[in-house]
């Protein structure tokens, strides 16, 4: 009985006035019973079609916005009931006819279309297809709201079927409003949402994306800005659009929080055939980041790139998909390194992403980072094939190139960036052998950028972080094996007790000196004596022995102890060898010094120093002899004879003779003659290091250590 009464309420007298018709419409539409079944739904749709044949009803609908919105709500309720095929066809025809006679209904039909397109029911999807092709979407205005643009993007990201449905709708919508200069805040949010839509369409329908962008009008270039350029030559012309000039950092970070590209990979939107489109998207984001020049935006772009590079997917059949290493190399060169050089100092995630490239691209990383996905990936590459691939010579060559580029990035870092790397590299790179290379290059870059006149080795020692679960001694052994001598020097400074660097104390072994400090210094000297020259950079062994001489000047270096005297004797022997004046069993080495090469069958190799290097080593030996001479009253006879005036005079004479053809040596010899080592330790040594740097040339950083 109630159903019959409701049907009767649908009848409106033909003689009714427009106001009465509108009232009836509101009564029916806004109070539509949510418990209705399909027969009522069919009757309702038939009534709507009857209404469309009478002008007074159409006029009433057009004059009442609430009626149109209520009608949309009513139809959505009907869709949720699960309609039969017959009813679905009736709805498809009715909705198409409604949009034809009632343009304002297009914005209501958007909700109907989205509900039908997202349904698993074939009948409802047929409604969506009918609406897509029959409705004139050129009058739509609903997508001018940024929240709808976000909803459209979410529809694209659901699955492949929905993505095609939403993509087809986006292609048919009018975008003329984007060509109008809007309020900066509004236009920025709109531009970011639209940018995300375009990037997603570029993955789904790359061929249609280029044509689509050509239909979107260009807004005027904001005052004080320049076009971003043509962008990557992929035919889409994404970067050439002026709309991105309206992007602001806050809105950009809302739309690209760092996992958007990885989400596209997980959804199966990126295949091996369209990986290049993913690269184009990321390069476009990078160009916008350069335009904004904001470290937070750069960080988000790097995180997006990281998600694309290091996501490895495995489907139920065991097939694997990942971005090829060749694209890793391209992304590193075109995005990570440029942004890292520009913003790495102010962004820890950028540094960590670049350093992860050293290990995350290794074969084992694919197994560690894989992620299971429920859908087929469309690839025939399994884990076995992947293992064979990553062990191939082509892969190894590309990975070596990646590693070389990252190490070059560390070596060319600015002062601030080098500090960041020194502080974090050992924590981010799990392979300690690789971490040594990274830290050594970053340390050299830090020294190169340090201010002249400031001893940077102490700052570096305070900044450098050790690998987790690794002691200083263990890391020293690893670094020494790789000939990372500058890094060893900084690590040894960390091993010296802080109180040893104070400038108070006596040089005659007074009772107030610390025995514990003395033992620590002896241990450090023993470690220094194990260091061999770096075959690629010879001056760093001189820097290490300068630190040894500095230790010998410390008040806690108590020459009254036999152990200290023995270490001093060994240190002077090594300095003699380095300076080419060794005696006894060392005379056969003269100006050579042995070093070990890791991985070689014959690890013992002799290195011939340059002539200037030999002269510099001799100068340091003379300075060390004058340093030890301060303790002559406590020295054993053999050591006292070695630092006697006669012995030192002979060495000066030999140095002058060997340096006759070197104009820089004469003032250096005079400086050594006049050098006083009686003042606070380290001061005169630092002056000598400056002079030795001038002797060795611009590539030597001795004067900053």
Secondary structure, DSSP 8 states (H G I E B T S, - for coil): -HHHHHHHTT---TT--HHHHHHHHHHHHHT--TT--HHHHHHHHHHHHHHHTSHHHHHHHHH-HHHHHHHHHHHHHHHTT---HHHHHHHHHHHHHHHHH-GGGHHHHHHHHHHHHT-S-HHHHHHHHHHHHHS-GGG--GGGSHHHHHHHHHHHTT-HHHHHHHHHHHHHS--GGGGS---HHHHHHHHHHHHHHHHHHHHH-HHHHHHHHHHS------TT-----S-SSSSS-GGG-GGGGG--HHHHHHH--S-HHHHHHHTT---GGGHHHHHHHHHHHHHHHHHHT-HHHHHHHHHHHHHHHS-EEE-TT-BEE---HHHHHHHIIIIIHHHHHHHGGG-HHHHHHHHHHHHHTSHHHHHHSEEE-SS--S---BHHHHHHHHTSHHHHHHHHHHHHHHHHHHHT--HHHHHHHHHHHHHH-S-HHHHHHHHHHHHHHHHHHS-TTS-HHHHHHHH----TT--HHHHHHHHHHTT-HHHHHHHHHHHS-GGGGSS-S-SS--TTS-HHHHHHHHHHHHHHHT---BTTBTHHHHHHHHHHHHHHHSTT--TTSHHHHHHHHHHHHHHHHHTT---GGGTTTTTEEEEE-TT-SS-EEEEE--HHHHHHHHHHHHHHHHHHHTTGGGS-HHHHHHTSHHHHHHHHHHHHHHTTT-HHHHHHHHHHHH----SSTTHHHHHHHHHHHHHH-TT--GGG-
